C-alpha cells in the first residue's frame, strides 16, 4: 500500500506530522510558561498587598502614639503656663534687656550684636518664663516627632 504513494508525498506527510507535533509541543510549553508567569505574578501581587497593609497598620499605630505624646506635651506646657503667677510674681525684679537679646540670639543660633544689649528693654520675669516654657515645649514636640519618625523607620524596615 505504501508503494502506491510516491516517496515525495510520504516525506512531505512525515514532515507535516513532525511539524504538527513540534507546534503542539511549543504551544503546550508556552501555555505552561504563561501559567507559571501568572502564578508568580499573583504571588508577588499578594505579597505587595500584604506588605502595604502591614505598613499602613504600623503607620497608624506610630501616628496615634505620636499624636497622644504631642497632646501630653501640650497639656503639660499649658499647666506650666497656669503655674507662672504662682511661682513668678509680678513684683519680681525684671530681667535686664541683655537677657532678652542673648536669649533671642541663642534661639536663632547666632552670636548677638554687642550693641543690641544696650538698647534692649528689660523683660518681666513672667514673660521670660512664658518664652522659655514655649521653647521647651517646642523642643519636646520635636523630640517626640523624631522618636516617632525613628520608630516608623524601624517598623517599615521590619515589614518586608
ABEGO torsion letter per residue (X at the ends): XAAABBAAAAAAAAAAAAAAAAAAAAAAAAAAAAAAAAAAAAAAAAAAAAAAAAAAAAAAAAAAAAAAAAAAAAAAAAAAAAAAAAABBAABBBBBAAAAAAAAAAAAGBBBBAAAAAABBBBBAAAAAAAAAAAAAAAAAAAAAAAAAAAAAAAAAABX
